């Protein structure tokens, strides 16, 4: 995850497209998922990029994560997580 929105992926030089995603956000050793986040996603490797205001907002959400009431069923997230952690 990066804080900017490049035209091209920094890692694989794939095309980065604007999309609304379920963002996986790492914060202080924890992982949270946030639905419907505007992001830039590499069409090749899937790396996610966020505009600075969006990233800040995600950080804010993470800091207040104890207030998050809606949780997702883990199998929904598992497919995505498995790709990264394998
Ligand atoms: Zn890429």
PDB file of the backbone (N, CA, C, O) and the ligand in Angstrom, with CONECT records:
HET     ZN  A 101       1
ATOM      1  N   UNK A   1       0.834  -1.192   0.000  1.00  0.00           N
ATOM      2  CA  UNK A   1       0.000   0.000   0.000  1.00  0.00           C
ATOM      3  C   UNK A   1       0.876   1.251   0.000  1.00  0.00           C
ATOM      4  O   UNK A   1       1.820   1.364   0.783  1.00  0.00           O
ATOM      5  N   UNK A   2       0.551   2.182  -0.884  1.00  0.00           N
ATOM      6  CA  UNK A   2       1.330   3.404  -0.977  1.00  0.00           C
ATOM      7  C   UNK A   2       0.415   4.611  -0.883  1.00  0.00           C
ATOM      8  O   UNK A   2      -0.794   4.519  -1.094  1.00  0.00           O
ATOM      9  N   UNK A   3       1.017   5.733  -0.562  1.00  0.00           N
ATOM     10  CA  UNK A   3       0.204   6.918  -0.301  1.00  0.00           C
ATOM     11  C   UNK A   3      -0.013   7.800  -1.525  1.00  0.00           C
ATOM     12  O   UNK A   3      -0.480   8.929  -1.382  1.00  0.00           O
ATOM     13  N   UNK A   4       0.297   7.342  -2.664  1.00  0.00           N
ATOM     14  CA  UNK A   4       0.123   8.216  -3.820  1.00  0.00           C
ATOM     15  C   UNK A   4      -0.561   7.490  -4.962  1.00  0.00           C
ATOM     16  O   UNK A   4      -0.826   6.290  -4.883  1.00  0.00           O
ATOM     17  N   UNK A   5      -0.836   8.211  -5.999  1.00  0.00           N
ATOM     18  CA  UNK A   5      -1.553   7.622  -7.108  1.00  0.00           C
ATOM     19  C   UNK A   5      -0.774   7.772  -8.411  1.00  0.00           C
ATOM     20  O   UNK A   5      -0.983   8.724  -9.163  1.00  0.00           O
ATOM     21  N   UNK A   6       0.094   6.855  -8.661  1.00  0.00           N
ATOM     22  CA  UNK A   6       0.914   6.923  -9.873  1.00  0.00           C
ATOM     23  C   UNK A   6       0.117   6.460 -11.086  1.00  0.00           C
ATOM     24  O   UNK A   6      -0.925   5.820 -10.944  1.00  0.00           O
ATOM     25  N   UNK A   7       0.601   6.780 -12.261  1.00  0.00           N
ATOM     26  CA  UNK A   7      -0.042   6.283 -13.479  1.00  0.00           C
ATOM     27  C   UNK A   7       0.396   4.853 -13.735  1.00  0.00           C
ATOM     28  O   UNK A   7      -0.293   4.068 -14.387  1.00  0.00           O
ATOM     29  N   UNK A   8       1.562   4.547 -13.199  1.00  0.00           N
ATOM     30  CA  UNK A   8       2.152   3.241 -13.455  1.00  0.00           C
ATOM     31  C   UNK A   8       2.597   2.613 -12.144  1.00  0.00           C
ATOM     32  O   UNK A   8       3.067   3.305 -11.241  1.00  0.00           O
ATOM     33  N   UNK A   9       2.448   1.302 -12.046  1.00  0.00           N
ATOM     34  CA  UNK A   9       2.834   0.611 -10.823  1.00  0.00           C
ATOM     35  C   UNK A   9       4.336   0.725 -10.583  1.00  0.00           C
ATOM     36  O   UNK A   9       5.136   0.559 -11.503  1.00  0.00           O
ATOM     37  N   UNK A  10       4.708   1.008  -9.341  1.00  0.00           N
ATOM     38  CA  UNK A  10       6.121   1.149  -8.995  1.00  0.00           C
ATOM     39  C   UNK A  10       6.855  -0.183  -9.028  1.00  0.00           C
ATOM     40  O   UNK A  10       8.077  -0.231  -9.162  1.00  0.00           O
ATOM     41  N   UNK A  11       6.100  -1.253  -8.905  1.00  0.00           N
ATOM     42  CA  UNK A  11       6.742  -2.564  -8.771  1.00  0.00           C
ATOM     43  C   UNK A  11       6.867  -3.313 -10.088  1.00  0.00           C
ATOM     44  O   UNK A  11       7.901  -3.912 -10.384  1.00  0.00           O
ATOM     45  N   UNK A  12       5.792  -3.270 -10.874  1.00  0.00           N
ATOM     46  CA  UNK A  12       5.816  -4.091 -12.086  1.00  0.00           C
ATOM     47  C   UNK A  12       5.546  -3.274 -13.343  1.00  0.00           C
ATOM     48  O   UNK A  12       5.506  -3.823 -14.444  1.00  0.00           O
ATOM     49  N   UNK A  13       5.357  -1.941 -13.183  1.00  0.00           N
ATOM     50  CA  UNK A  13       5.081  -1.057 -14.299  1.00  0.00           C
ATOM     51  C   UNK A  13       3.788  -1.389 -15.022  1.00  0.00           C
ATOM     52  O   UNK A  13       3.622  -1.073 -16.200  1.00  0.00           O
ATOM     53  N   UNK A  14       2.861  -2.040 -14.293  1.00  0.00           N
ATOM     54  CA  UNK A  14       1.533  -2.302 -14.837  1.00  0.00           C
ATOM     55  C   UNK A  14       0.712  -1.021 -14.823  1.00  0.00           C
ATOM     56  O   UNK A  14       1.092  -0.030 -14.199  1.00  0.00           O
ATOM     57  N   UNK A  15      -0.415  -1.055 -15.517  1.00  0.00           N
ATOM     58  CA  UNK A  15      -1.292   0.109 -15.551  1.00  0.00           C
ATOM     59  C   UNK A  15      -2.114   0.171 -14.258  1.00  0.00           C
ATOM     60  O   UNK A  15      -2.708  -0.821 -13.835  1.00  0.00           O
ATOM     61  N   UNK A  16      -2.134   1.343 -13.651  1.00  0.00           N
ATOM     62  CA  UNK A  16      -2.869   1.530 -12.408  1.00  0.00           C
ATOM     63  C   UNK A  16      -4.223   2.170 -12.720  1.00  0.00           C
ATOM     64  O   UNK A  16      -4.294   3.207 -13.380  1.00  0.00           O
ATOM     65  N   UNK A  17      -5.285   1.542 -12.240  1.00  0.00           N
ATOM     66  CA  UNK A  17      -6.631   2.024 -12.526  1.00  0.00           C
ATOM     67  C   UNK A  17      -7.358   2.434 -11.257  1.00  0.00           C
ATOM     68  O   UNK A  17      -7.167   1.849 -10.191  1.00  0.00           O
ATOM     69  N   UNK A  18      -8.194   3.451 -11.395  1.00  0.00           N
ATOM     70  CA  UNK A  18      -8.983   3.901 -10.259  1.00  0.00           C
ATOM     71  C   UNK A  18     -10.130   2.931 -10.046  1.00  0.00           C
ATOM     72  O   UNK A  18     -10.867   2.601 -10.976  1.00  0.00           O
ATOM     73  N   UNK A  19     -10.267   2.483  -8.818  1.00  0.00           N
ATOM     74  CA  UNK A  19     -11.329   1.533  -8.496  1.00  0.00           C
ATOM     75  C   UNK A  19     -11.842   1.738  -7.083  1.00  0.00           C
ATOM     76  O   UNK A  19     -11.168   2.318  -6.232  1.00  0.00           O
ATOM     77  N   UNK A  20     -13.055   1.246  -6.855  1.00  0.00           N
ATOM     78  CA  UNK A  20     -13.595   1.239  -5.496  1.00  0.00           C
ATOM     79  C   UNK A  20     -13.381  -0.167  -4.963  1.00  0.00           C
ATOM     80  O   UNK A  20     -13.903  -1.137  -5.512  1.00  0.00           O
ATOM     81  N   UNK A  21     -12.625  -0.266  -3.912  1.00  0.00           N
ATOM     82  CA  UNK A  21     -12.224  -1.589  -3.440  1.00  0.00           C
ATOM     83  C   UNK A  21     -12.539  -1.788  -1.957  1.00  0.00           C
ATOM     84  O   UNK A  21     -12.893  -0.855  -1.235  1.00  0.00           O
ATOM     85  N   UNK A  22     -12.397  -3.028  -1.545  1.00  0.00           N
ATOM     86  CA  UNK A  22     -12.365  -3.312  -0.121  1.00  0.00           C
ATOM     87  C   UNK A  22     -10.881  -3.273   0.251  1.00  0.00           C
ATOM     88  O   UNK A  22     -10.123  -4.189  -0.065  1.00  0.00           O
ATOM     89  N   UNK A  23     -10.494  -2.217   0.914  1.00  0.00           N
ATOM     90  CA  UNK A  23      -9.082  -2.006   1.188  1.00  0.00           C
ATOM     91  C   UNK A  23      -8.613  -2.814   2.392  1.00  0.00           C
ATOM     92  O   UNK A  23      -9.301  -2.929   3.407  1.00  0.00           O
ATOM     93  N   UNK A  24      -7.435  -3.359   2.240  1.00  0.00           N
ATOM     94  CA  UNK A  24      -6.793  -4.047   3.358  1.00  0.00           C
ATOM     95  C   UNK A  24      -5.746  -3.085   3.894  1.00  0.00           C
ATOM     96  O   UNK A  24      -4.833  -2.681   3.174  1.00  0.00           O
ATOM     97  N   UNK A  25      -5.880  -2.732   5.127  1.00  0.00           N
ATOM     98  CA  UNK A  25      -5.063  -1.668   5.676  1.00  0.00           C
ATOM     99  C   UNK A  25      -4.303  -2.160   6.898  1.00  0.00           C
ATOM    100  O   UNK A  25      -4.905  -2.656   7.850  1.00  0.00           O
ATOM    101  N   UNK A  26      -2.990  -2.026   6.872  1.00  0.00           N
ATOM    102  CA  UNK A  26      -2.157  -2.475   7.991  1.00  0.00           C
ATOM    103  C   UNK A  26      -1.876  -1.297   8.905  1.00  0.00           C
ATOM    104  O   UNK A  26      -1.442  -0.232   8.465  1.00  0.00           O
ATOM    105  N   UNK A  27      -2.130  -1.508  10.165  1.00  0.00           N
ATOM    106  CA  UNK A  27      -1.931  -0.417  11.107  1.00  0.00           C
ATOM    107  C   UNK A  27      -1.498  -0.981  12.452  1.00  0.00           C
ATOM    108  O   UNK A  27      -2.232  -1.742  13.082  1.00  0.00           O
ATOM    109  N   UNK A  28      -0.291  -0.599  12.888  1.00  0.00           N
ATOM    110  CA  UNK A  28       0.242  -1.052  14.174  1.00  0.00           C
ATOM    111  C   UNK A  28       0.100  -2.556  14.385  1.00  0.00           C
ATOM    112  O   UNK A  28      -0.363  -3.017  15.428  1.00  0.00           O
ATOM    113  N   UNK A  29       0.503  -3.292  13.385  1.00  0.00           N
ATOM    114  CA  UNK A  29       0.511  -4.743  13.502  1.00  0.00           C
ATOM    115  C   UNK A  29      -0.837  -5.406  13.314  1.00  0.00           C
ATOM    116  O   UNK A  29      -0.940  -6.631  13.389  1.00  0.00           O
ATOM    117  N   UNK A  30      -1.864  -4.624  13.073  1.00  0.00           N
ATOM    118  CA  UNK A  30      -3.182  -5.192  12.862  1.00  0.00           C
ATOM    119  C   UNK A  30      -3.602  -4.969  11.416  1.00  0.00           C
ATOM    120  O   UNK A  30      -3.106  -4.070  10.738  1.00  0.00           O
ATOM    121  N   UNK A  31      -4.509  -5.790  10.971  1.00  0.00           N
ATOM    122  CA  UNK A  31      -5.037  -5.621   9.634  1.00  0.00           C
ATOM    123  C   UNK A  31      -6.530  -5.337   9.728  1.00  0.00           C
ATOM    124  O   UNK A  31      -7.277  -6.086  10.357  1.00  0.00           O
ATOM    125  N   UNK A  32      -6.944  -4.276   9.113  1.00  0.00           N
ATOM    126  CA  UNK A  32      -8.374  -4.006   9.061  1.00  0.00           C
ATOM    127  C   UNK A  32      -8.806  -3.912   7.601  1.00  0.00           C
ATOM    128  O   UNK A  32      -8.016  -3.612   6.706  1.00  0.00           O
ATOM    129  N   UNK A  33     -10.078  -4.179   7.405  1.00  0.00           N
ATOM    130  CA  UNK A  33     -10.638  -4.082   6.065  1.00  0.00           C
ATOM    131  C   UNK A  33     -11.654  -2.961   6.039  1.00  0.00           C
ATOM    132  O   UNK A  33     -12.499  -2.843   6.927  1.00  0.00           O
ATOM    133  N   UNK A  34     -11.558  -2.144   5.014  1.00  0.00           N
ATOM    134  CA  UNK A  34     -12.505  -1.043   4.878  1.00  0.00           C
ATOM    135  C   UNK A  34     -13.184  -1.152   3.511  1.00  0.00           C
ATOM    136  O   UNK A  34     -12.532  -1.250   2.471  1.00  0.00           O
ATOM    137  N   UNK A  35     -14.505  -1.129   3.553  1.00  0.00           N
ATOM    138  CA  UNK A  35     -15.281  -1.304   2.327  1.00  0.00           C
ATOM    139  C   UNK A  35     -15.420  -0.012   1.528  1.00  0.00           C
ATOM    140  O   UNK A  35     -15.425   1.086   2.085  1.00  0.00           O
ATOM    141  N   UNK A  36     -15.531  -0.165   0.231  1.00  0.00           N
ATOM    142  CA  UNK A  36     -15.826   0.946  -0.680  1.00  0.00           C
ATOM    143  C   UNK A  36     -14.842   2.105  -0.548  1.00  0.00           C
ATOM    144  O   UNK A  36     -15.232   3.252  -0.329  1.00  0.00           O
ATOM    145  N   UNK A  37     -13.562   1.779  -0.685  1.00  0.00           N
ATOM    146  CA  UNK A  37     -12.522   2.799  -0.615  1.00  0.00           C
ATOM    147  C   UNK A  37     -12.065   3.140  -2.032  1.00  0.00           C
ATOM    148  O   UNK A  37     -11.740   2.246  -2.813  1.00  0.00           O
ATOM    149  N   UNK A  38     -12.040   4.426  -2.364  1.00  0.00           N
ATOM    150  CA  UNK A  38     -11.511   4.807  -3.674  1.00  0.00           C
ATOM    151  C   UNK A  38     -10.000   4.602  -3.687  1.00  0.00           C
ATOM    152  O   UNK A  38      -9.292   5.162  -2.850  1.00  0.00           O
ATOM    153  N   UNK A  39      -9.514   3.823  -4.605  1.00  0.00           N
ATOM    154  CA  UNK A  39      -8.094   3.507  -4.617  1.00  0.00           C
ATOM    155  C   UNK A  39      -7.609   3.349  -6.051  1.00  0.00           C
ATOM    156  O   UNK A  39      -8.393   3.347  -7.000  1.00  0.00           O
ATOM    157  N   UNK A  40      -6.314   3.219  -6.176  1.00  0.00           N
ATOM    158  CA  UNK A  40      -5.688   2.958  -7.464  1.00  0.00           C
ATOM    159  C   UNK A  40      -5.078   1.576  -7.373  1.00  0.00           C
ATOM    160  O   UNK A  40      -4.263   1.296  -6.494  1.00  0.00           O
ATOM    161  N   UNK A  41      -5.481   0.716  -8.291  1.00  0.00           N
ATOM    162  CA  UNK A  41      -5.046  -0.674  -8.216  1.00  0.00           C
ATOM    163  C   UNK A  41      -4.309  -1.064  -9.484  1.00  0.00           C
ATOM    164  O   UNK A  41      -4.764  -0.801 -10.597  1.00  0.00           O
ATOM    165  N   UNK A  42      -3.162  -1.698  -9.290  1.00  0.00           N
ATOM    166  CA  UNK A  42      -2.390  -2.180 -10.437  1.00  0.00           C
ATOM    167  C   UNK A  42      -3.116  -3.368 -11.075  1.00  0.00           C
ATOM    168  O   UNK A  42      -3.461  -4.335 -10.395  1.00  0.00           O
ATOM    169  N   UNK A  43      -3.339  -3.283 -12.370  1.00  0.00           N
ATOM    170  CA  UNK A  43      -4.038  -4.341 -13.078  1.00  0.00           C
ATOM    171  C   UNK A  43      -3.194  -5.600 -13.221  1.00  0.00           C
ATOM    172  O   UNK A  43      -3.706  -6.664 -13.569  1.00  0.00           O
ATOM    173  N   UNK A  44      -1.914  -5.473 -12.954  1.00  0.00           N
ATOM    174  CA  UNK A  44      -1.001  -6.595 -13.157  1.00  0.00           C
ATOM    175  C   UNK A  44      -0.716  -7.336 -11.850  1.00  0.00           C
ATOM    176  O   UNK A  44      -0.916  -8.547 -11.761  1.00  0.00           O
ATOM    177  N   UNK A  45      -0.247  -6.598 -10.833  1.00  0.00           N
ATOM    178  CA  UNK A  45       0.155  -7.267  -9.593  1.00  0.00           C
ATOM    179  C   UNK A  45      -0.812  -6.999  -8.442  1.00  0.00           C
ATOM    180  O   UNK A  45      -0.712  -7.631  -7.391  1.00  0.00           O
ATOM    181  N   UNK A  46      -1.758  -6.057  -8.633  1.00  0.00           N
ATOM    182  CA  UNK A  46      -2.771  -5.828  -7.601  1.00  0.00           C
ATOM    183  C   UNK A  46      -2.343  -4.905  -6.483  1.00  0.00           C
ATOM    184  O   UNK A  46      -3.084  -4.720  -5.517  1.00  0.00           O
ATOM    185  N   UNK A  47      -1.167  -4.324  -6.592  1.00  0.00           N
ATOM    186  CA  UNK A  47      -0.726  -3.370  -5.570  1.00  0.00           C
ATOM    187  C   UNK A  47      -1.739  -2.228  -5.464  1.00  0.00           C
ATOM    188  O   UNK A  47      -2.238  -1.730  -6.473  1.00  0.00           O
ATOM    189  N   UNK A  48      -2.032  -1.824  -4.229  1.00  0.00           N
ATOM    190  CA  UNK A  48      -3.014  -0.768  -4.006  1.00  0.00           C
ATOM    191  C   UNK A  48      -2.321   0.545  -3.672  1.00  0.00           C
ATOM    192  O   UNK A  48      -1.373   0.591  -2.888  1.00  0.00           O
ATOM    193  N   UNK A  49      -2.816   1.596  -4.281  1.00  0.00           N
ATOM    194  CA  UNK A  49      -2.317   2.939  -3.992  1.00  0.00           C
ATOM    195  C   UNK A  49      -3.477   3.802  -3.538  1.00  0.00           C
ATOM    196  O   UNK A  49      -4.608   3.641  -3.996  1.00  0.00           O
ATOM    197  N   UNK A  50      -3.179   4.724  -2.627  1.00  0.00           N
ATOM    198  CA  UNK A  50      -4.236   5.600  -2.141  1.00  0.00           C
ATOM    199  C   UNK A  50      -3.792   7.050  -2.231  1.00  0.00           C
ATOM    200  O   UNK A  50      -2.631   7.376  -1.980  1.00  0.00           O
ATOM    201  N   UNK A  51      -4.724   7.907  -2.588  1.00  0.00           N
ATOM    202  CA  UNK A  51      -4.448   9.336  -2.521  1.00  0.00           C
ATOM    203  C   UNK A  51      -4.245   9.706  -1.056  1.00  0.00           C
ATOM    204  O   UNK A  51      -4.805   9.072  -0.162  1.00  0.00           O
ATOM    205  N   UNK A  52      -3.439  10.741  -0.823  1.00  0.00           N
ATOM    206  CA  UNK A  52      -3.093  11.123   0.553  1.00  0.00           C
ATOM    207  C   UNK A  52      -4.310  11.329   1.474  1.00  0.00           C
ATOM    208  O   UNK A  52      -4.301  10.834   2.602  1.00  0.00           O
ATOM    209  N   UNK A  53      -5.354  12.043   1.026  1.00  0.00           N
ATOM    210  CA  UNK A  53      -6.522  12.238   1.916  1.00  0.00           C
ATOM    211  C   UNK A  53      -7.208  10.921   2.250  1.00  0.00           C
ATOM    212  O   UNK A  53      -7.708  10.735   3.359  1.00  0.00           O
ATOM    213  N   UNK A  54      -7.228  10.017   1.289  1.00  0.00           N
ATOM    214  CA  UNK A  54      -7.860   8.712   1.504  1.00  0.00           C
ATOM    215  C   UNK A  54      -7.041   7.915   2.512  1.00  0.00           C
ATOM    216  O   UNK A  54      -7.590   7.276   3.410  1.00  0.00           O
ATOM    217  N   UNK A  55      -5.741   7.962   2.354  1.00  0.00           N
ATOM    218  CA  UNK A  55      -4.848   7.240   3.259  1.00  0.00           C
ATOM    219  C   UNK A  55      -5.004   7.755   4.692  1.00  0.00           C
ATOM    220  O   UNK A  55      -5.056   6.982   5.649  1.00  0.00           O
ATOM    221  N   UNK A  56      -5.077   9.064   4.808  1.00  0.00           N
ATOM    222  CA  UNK A  56      -5.271   9.685   6.128  1.00  0.00           C
ATOM    223  C   UNK A  56      -6.568   9.221   6.772  1.00  0.00           C
ATOM    224  O   UNK A  56      -6.627   8.943   7.969  1.00  0.00           O
ATOM    225  N   UNK A  57      -7.596   9.146   5.953  1.00  0.00           N
ATOM    226  CA  UNK A  57      -8.898   8.729   6.452  1.00  0.00           C
ATOM    227  C   UNK A  57      -8.847   7.262   6.909  1.00  0.00           C
ATOM    228  O   UNK A  57      -9.442   6.896   7.922  1.00  0.00           O
ATOM    229  N   UNK A  58      -8.138   6.449   6.157  1.00  0.00           N
ATOM    230  CA  UNK A  58      -7.981   5.043   6.540  1.00  0.00           C
ATOM    231  C   UNK A  58      -7.259   4.938   7.882  1.00  0.00           C
ATOM    232  O   UNK A  58      -7.612   4.128   8.740  1.00  0.00           O
ATOM    233  N   UNK A  59      -6.240   5.780   8.034  1.00  0.00           N
ATOM    234  CA  UNK A  59      -5.514   5.805   9.310  1.00  0.00           C
ATOM    235  C   UNK A  59      -6.442   6.172  10.452  1.00  0.00           C
ATOM    236  O   UNK A  59      -6.388   5.582  11.530  1.00  0.00           O
ATOM    237  N   UNK A  60      -7.302   7.165  10.198  1.00  0.00           N
ATOM    238  CA  UNK A  60      -8.271   7.595  11.201  1.00  0.00           C
ATOM    239  C   UNK A  60      -9.215   6.468  11.572  1.00  0.00           C
ATOM    240  O   UNK A  60      -9.519   6.246  12.744  1.00  0.00           O
ATOM    241  N   UNK A  61      -9.673   5.762  10.549  1.00  0.00           N
ATOM    242  CA  UNK A  61     -10.566   4.624  10.777  1.00  0.00           C
ATOM    243  C   UNK A  61      -9.854   3.562  11.617  1.00  0.00           C
ATOM    244  O   UNK A  61     -10.434   2.987  12.538  1.00  0.00           O
ATOM    245  N   UNK A  62      -8.595   3.315  11.285  1.00  0.00           N
ATOM    246  CA  UNK A  62      -7.822   2.295  12.002  1.00  0.00           C
ATOM    247  C   UNK A  62      -7.636   2.674  13.471  1.00  0.00           C
ATOM    248  O   UNK A  62      -7.705   1.826  14.361  1.00  0.00           O
ATOM    249  N   UNK A  63      -7.399   3.960  13.703  1.00  0.00           N
ATOM    250  CA  UNK A  63      -7.199   4.423  15.081  1.00  0.00           C
ATOM    251  C   UNK A  63      -8.455   4.259  15.916  1.00  0.00           C
ATOM    252  O   UNK A  63      -8.392   4.078  17.132  1.00  0.00           O
ATOM    253  N   UNK A  64      -9.580   4.324  15.253  1.00  0.00           N
ATOM    254  CA  UNK A  64     -10.846   4.200  15.967  1.00  0.00           C
ATOM    255  C   UNK A  64     -11.502   2.854  15.728  1.00  0.00           C
ATOM    256  O   UNK A  64     -12.722   2.704  15.803  1.00  0.00           O
ATOM    257  N   UNK A  65     -10.669   1.901  15.445  1.00  0.00           N
ATOM    258  CA  UNK A  65     -11.216   0.611  15.036  1.00  0.00           C
ATOM    259  C   UNK A  65     -12.054  -0.063  16.124  1.00  0.00           C
ATOM    260  O   UNK A  65     -12.884  -0.923  15.828  1.00  0.00           O
ATOM    261  N   UNK A  66     -11.840   0.322  17.356  1.00  0.00           N
ATOM    262  CA  UNK A  66     -12.657  -0.260  18.424  1.00  0.00           C
ATOM    263  C   UNK A  66     -14.111   0.174  18.281  1.00  0.00           C
ATOM    264  O   UNK A  66     -15.016  -0.442  18.843  1.00  0.00           O
ATOM    265  N   UNK A  67     -14.319   1.248  17.519  1.00  0.00           N
ATOM    266  CA  UNK A  67     -15.682   1.729  17.316  1.00  0.00           C
ATOM    267  C   UNK A  67     -16.356   1.055  16.119  1.00  0.00           C
ATOM    268  O   UNK A  67     -17.551   1.230  15.882  1.00  0.00           O
ATOM    269  N   UNK A  68     -15.588   0.302  15.393  1.00  0.00           N
ATOM    270  CA  UNK A  68     -16.173  -0.358  14.227  1.00  0.00           C
ATOM    271  C   UNK A  68     -17.104  -1.475  14.695  1.00  0.00           C
ATOM    272  O   UNK A  68     -16.691  -2.401  15.393  1.00  0.00           O
ATOM    273  N   UNK A  69     -18.333  -1.367  14.305  1.00  0.00           N
ATOM    274  CA  UNK A  69     -19.315  -2.344  14.765  1.00  0.00           C
ATOM    275  C   UNK A  69     -19.539  -3.456  13.754  1.00  0.00           C
ATOM    276  O   UNK A  69     -19.789  -4.611  14.100  1.00  0.00           O
ATOM    277  N   UNK A  70     -19.439  -3.066  12.508  1.00  0.00           N
ATOM    278  CA  UNK A  70     -19.713  -4.040  11.468  1.00  0.00           C
ATOM    279  C   UNK A  70     -18.441  -4.844  11.185  1.00  0.00           C
ATOM    280  O   UNK A  70     -17.410  -4.271  10.831  1.00  0.00           O
ATOM    281  N   UNK A  71     -18.509  -6.129  11.336  1.00  0.00           N
ATOM    282  CA  UNK A  71     -17.357  -6.952  11.013  1.00  0.00           C
ATOM    283  C   UNK A  71     -17.713  -7.870   9.859  1.00  0.00           C
ATOM    284  O   UNK A  71     -18.882  -8.189   9.641  1.00  0.00           O
ATOM    285  N   UNK A  72     -16.711  -8.286   9.132  1.00  0.00           N
ATOM    286  CA  UNK A  72     -16.992  -9.168   8.013  1.00  0.00           C
ATOM    287  C   UNK A  72     -16.650 -10.592   8.396  1.00  0.00           C
ATOM    288  O   UNK A  72     -15.801 -10.844   9.251  1.00  0.00           O
ATOM    289  N   UNK A  73     -17.318 -11.495   7.757  1.00  0.00           N
ATOM    290  CA  UNK A  73     -17.066 -12.910   7.953  1.00  0.00           C
ATOM    291  C   UNK A  73     -15.687 -13.228   7.376  1.00  0.00           C
ATOM    292  O   UNK A  73     -15.404 -12.848   6.240  1.00  0.00           O
ATOM    293  N   UNK A  74     -14.849 -13.892   8.103  1.00  0.00           N
ATOM    294  CA  UNK A  74     -13.486 -14.035   7.639  1.00  0.00           C
ATOM    295  C   UNK A  74     -13.297 -14.740   6.297  1.00  0.00           C
ATOM    296  O   UNK A  74     -12.424 -14.336   5.528  1.00  0.00           O
ATOM    297  N   UNK A  75     -14.071 -15.768   5.986  1.00  0.00           N
ATOM    298  CA  UNK A  75     -13.888 -16.416   4.682  1.00  0.00           C
ATOM    299  C   UNK A  75     -13.960 -15.450   3.497  1.00  0.00           C
ATOM    300  O   UNK A  75     -13.361 -15.703   2.452  1.00  0.00           O
ATOM    301  N   UNK A  76     -14.684 -14.357   3.658  1.00  0.00           N
ATOM    302  CA  UNK A  76     -14.752 -13.348   2.612  1.00  0.00           C
ATOM    303  C   UNK A  76     -13.388 -12.735   2.356  1.00  0.00           C
ATOM    304  O   UNK A  76     -13.020 -12.460   1.214  1.00  0.00           O
ATOM    305  N   UNK A  77     -12.633 -12.521   3.446  1.00  0.00           N
ATOM    306  CA  UNK A  77     -11.341 -11.867   3.342  1.00  0.00           C
ATOM    307  C   UNK A  77     -10.223 -12.871   3.073  1.00  0.00           C
ATOM    308  O   UNK A  77      -9.142 -12.501   2.614  1.00  0.00           O
ATOM    309  N   UNK A  78     -10.484 -14.103   3.353  1.00  0.00           N
ATOM    310  CA  UNK A  78      -9.432 -15.105   3.333  1.00  0.00           C
ATOM    311  C   UNK A  78      -8.748 -15.276   1.970  1.00  0.00           C
ATOM    312  O   UNK A  78      -7.529 -15.424   1.887  1.00  0.00           O
ATOM    313  N   UNK A  79      -9.549 -15.253   0.922  1.00  0.00           N
ATOM    314  CA  UNK A  79      -8.996 -15.449  -0.414  1.00  0.00           C
ATOM    315  C   UNK A  79      -7.904 -14.418  -0.710  1.00  0.00           C
ATOM    316  O   UNK A  79      -6.814 -14.751  -1.174  1.00  0.00           O
ATOM    317  N   UNK A  80      -8.226 -13.190  -0.433  1.00  0.00           N
ATOM    318  CA  UNK A  80      -7.299 -12.097  -0.673  1.00  0.00           C
ATOM    319  C   UNK A  80      -6.071 -12.198   0.226  1.00  0.00           C
ATOM    320  O   UNK A  80      -4.938 -12.038  -0.228  1.00  0.00           O
ATOM    321  N   UNK A  81      -6.314 -12.466   1.511  1.00  0.00           N
ATOM    322  CA  UNK A  81      -5.218 -12.556   2.473  1.00  0.00           C
ATOM    323  C   UNK A  81      -4.269 -13.693   2.137  1.00  0.00           C
ATOM    324  O   UNK A  81      -3.055 -13.574   2.309  1.00  0.00           O
ATOM    325  N   UNK A  82      -4.823 -14.784   1.663  1.00  0.00           N
ATOM    326  CA  UNK A  82      -3.999 -15.960   1.346  1.00  0.00           C
ATOM    327  C   UNK A  82      -3.011 -15.644   0.222  1.00  0.00           C
ATOM    328  O   UNK A  82      -1.884 -16.138   0.213  1.00  0.00           O
ATOM    329  N   UNK A  83      -3.443 -14.831  -0.706  1.00  0.00           N
ATOM    330  CA  UNK A  83      -2.570 -14.468  -1.820  1.00  0.00           C
ATOM    331  C   UNK A  83      -1.337 -13.740  -1.335  1.00  0.00           C
ATOM    332  O   UNK A  83      -0.236 -13.950  -1.844  1.00  0.00           O
ATOM    333  N   UNK A  84      -1.530 -12.876  -0.339  1.00  0.00           N
ATOM    334  CA  UNK A  84      -0.451 -12.032   0.130  1.00  0.00           C
ATOM    335  C   UNK A  84       0.462 -12.787   1.090  1.00  0.00           C
ATOM    336  O   UNK A  84       1.682 -12.632   1.047  1.00  0.00           O
ATOM    337  N   UNK A  85      -0.130 -13.596   1.947  1.00  0.00           N
ATOM    338  CA  UNK A  85       0.659 -14.213   3.011  1.00  0.00           C
ATOM    339  C   UNK A  85       1.287 -15.544   2.621  1.00  0.00           C
ATOM    340  O   UNK A  85       2.158 -16.052   3.327  1.00  0.00           O
ATOM    341  N   UNK A  86       0.853 -16.101   1.515  1.00  0.00           N
ATOM    342  CA  UNK A  86       1.363 -17.422   1.117  1.00  0.00           C
ATOM    343  C   UNK A  86       2.849 -17.363   0.792  1.00  0.00           C
ATOM    344  O   UNK A  86       3.444 -18.381   0.439  1.00  0.00           O
TER     345      UNK A  86
HETATM  346 ZN    ZN A 101       2.001  -3.784 -10.283  1.00  0.00          ZN
END
